[in-house]
Amino acid sequence: MSSSPIPFPNIDPVMLDLGFVKVHWYGVMYMVAFGLAYWLANRAAAKPGSGWTSEQVSDLLFYGFLGVILGGRLGYILFYNFGQVQQDPLYLFRVWEGGMSFHGGLIGVLLAMALFARKYHKTYLALGDFVAPLVPLGLAAGRIGNFINGELWGRPTDVPWAMVFPTGGAIGRHPSQLYHVALEGLLLFIVILVVRRMQPATGVIGGVFLTGYGIARFTVEFFREPDAHLGVLSLGMTMGQWLCLPMILSGLAIILFAKKWAVKIGVK
C-alpha cells in the first residue's frame, strides 16, 4: 500500500447547527440536486415549441422528489440493509444519516413519471427524454454528499490519490464517491447533451441515460468496497452491478427500437 495516502478532509457532516435543528451537508446536496434539475427543466421548457409550461415543470419536480426520496430510501432498505430496519425501525426515517439507493430511487421516479404522464397526457418515451438530462448533475451532488459523510468509500489501493477514510481503517482506499461524480455525473451529463444535439428518435435520450448510468455504475463498483453484510455475490459481482444489468439491457433495447416504438405511438 502507499506509504502516505491522503488523509480525509476534516469536514463536519453537519453544515449548520442551530440548536433546535441541524442542517446536514447530505441533505443540502439533495436540495442542490433538485435545484439544478429545476433550473435545467425550466431552461428546456422555455424553448419555443417545447410543449412544457413552468407549472408542469414544478409538478414534475414534485413527483420526482417524492419518487427519489421514497423509492431511494425503501430501495436501500430492501436491497442493502433490511436487517438494520428490523433492529431499529426508526432508521427508515433517518435519511440524513445516509442510506439511499439509486436503483430504488429510479424505480420510484419511473412510477412517478407514469403518474405524471397520465395526468398531463404525455408519452412516456418523450417524458423520459425530457427527464434524462436533469438527473446526472443531481447524482454528482448526491455523491459529493456521500464523500462529505465519509461513506461508501472504495477498496484498498496504493494509487497516488488513495485516501484514508475515518471509518475505513488506517489504509488508503479509492475515493470511489468521486469516481461516481466523474462518471455517472459529469461524463454522463456531457454524453446526454451531445446525443440530444443529434436530435435522435424519441426515447433514445432516455435509453442513453439508462445505458450510460448502468455502465458507469458497473465500472465504479470494481473500485468501491462492497457492503460488508453483502460482500461479493454470485459471478463475482456486487449487488450494485447486478442491479445495473437490467438498466443496461433496458437502455440498449430502447435505443435500438426507439424509432419503431415512437412511430407506433405517433411521435417522432
VENQUICOR-V310847 format. One record per backbone hydrogen bond with DSSP energy under -0.5 kcal/mol. CO is the residue of the C=O (numbers start at 0). NH is the residue of the N-H. If there is no record, write none. Layout:
BEGIN
co=CO nh=NH
co=CO nh=NH
END
This chain:
BEGIN
co=1 nh=4
co=5 nh=163
co=8 nh=10
co=9 nh=11
co=10 nh=12
co=12 nh=14
co=12 nh=24
co=15 nh=17
co=15 nh=22
co=17 nh=19
co=20 nh=17
co=21 nh=23
co=22 nh=14
co=22 nh=15
co=23 nh=27
co=24 nh=28
co=25 nh=29
co=26 nh=30
co=27 nh=31
co=28 nh=32
co=29 nh=33
co=30 nh=34
co=31 nh=35
co=32 nh=36
co=33 nh=37
co=34 nh=38
co=35 nh=39
co=36 nh=40
co=37 nh=41
co=38 nh=42
co=39 nh=43
co=40 nh=44
co=41 nh=45
co=43 nh=46
co=46 nh=49
co=52 nh=56
co=53 nh=57
co=54 nh=58
co=55 nh=59
co=56 nh=60
co=57 nh=61
co=58 nh=62
co=59 nh=63
co=60 nh=64
co=61 nh=65
co=62 nh=66
co=63 nh=67
co=64 nh=68
co=65 nh=69
co=65 nh=70
co=66 nh=70
co=67 nh=71
co=68 nh=72
co=69 nh=73
co=70 nh=74
co=71 nh=75
co=71 nh=100
co=72 nh=76
co=73 nh=77
co=74 nh=78
co=75 nh=79
co=75 nh=80
co=80 nh=84
co=81 nh=85
co=82 nh=86
co=83 nh=87
co=87 nh=90
co=88 nh=91
co=89 nh=92
co=89 nh=93
co=90 nh=93
co=92 nh=94
co=93 nh=96
co=94 nh=97
co=99 nh=101
co=100 nh=104
co=101 nh=105
co=102 nh=106
co=103 nh=107
co=104 nh=108
co=105 nh=109
co=106 nh=110
co=107 nh=111
co=108 nh=112
co=109 nh=113
co=110 nh=114
co=111 nh=115
co=112 nh=116
co=113 nh=117
co=114 nh=118
co=115 nh=119
co=116 nh=120
co=116 nh=121
co=122 nh=126
co=123 nh=127
co=124 nh=128
co=125 nh=129
co=126 nh=130
co=127 nh=131
co=128 nh=132
co=130 nh=133
co=130 nh=134
co=131 nh=134
co=131 nh=135
co=134 nh=137
co=134 nh=138
co=135 nh=139
co=136 nh=140
co=137 nh=141
co=138 nh=142
co=139 nh=143
co=140 nh=144
co=141 nh=145
co=142 nh=146
co=143 nh=147
co=144 nh=148
co=145 nh=149
co=145 nh=150
co=146 nh=149
co=152 nh=224
co=154 nh=173
co=156 nh=1
co=158 nh=161
co=161 nh=5
co=162 nh=164
co=162 nh=172
co=163 nh=7
co=164 nh=167
co=168 nh=170
co=171 nh=156
co=172 nh=162
co=173 nh=153
co=173 nh=175
co=174 nh=177
co=174 nh=178
co=175 nh=179
co=176 nh=180
co=177 nh=181
co=178 nh=182
co=179 nh=183
co=179 nh=184
co=180 nh=185
co=181 nh=186
co=182 nh=187
co=184 nh=188
co=185 nh=189
co=186 nh=190
co=187 nh=191
co=188 nh=192
co=189 nh=193
co=190 nh=194
co=191 nh=195
co=192 nh=196
co=193 nh=197
co=194 nh=197
co=194 nh=199
co=195 nh=198
co=200 nh=203
co=202 nh=206
co=203 nh=207
co=204 nh=208
co=205 nh=209
co=206 nh=210
co=207 nh=211
co=208 nh=212
co=209 nh=213
co=210 nh=214
co=211 nh=215
co=212 nh=216
co=213 nh=217
co=214 nh=218
co=215 nh=219
co=216 nh=220
co=218 nh=221
co=219 nh=222
co=219 nh=223
co=222 nh=154
co=226 nh=229
co=226 nh=230
co=232 nh=235
co=233 nh=236
co=236 nh=232
co=237 nh=241
co=238 nh=242
co=239 nh=243
co=240 nh=244
co=241 nh=245
co=242 nh=246
co=243 nh=247
co=244 nh=248
co=245 nh=249
co=246 nh=250
co=247 nh=251
co=248 nh=252
co=249 nh=253
co=250 nh=254
co=251 nh=255
co=252 nh=256
co=253 nh=257
co=256 nh=260
co=257 nh=261
co=258 nh=262
co=259 nh=263
co=260 nh=264
co=261 nh=266
co=262 nh=265
END
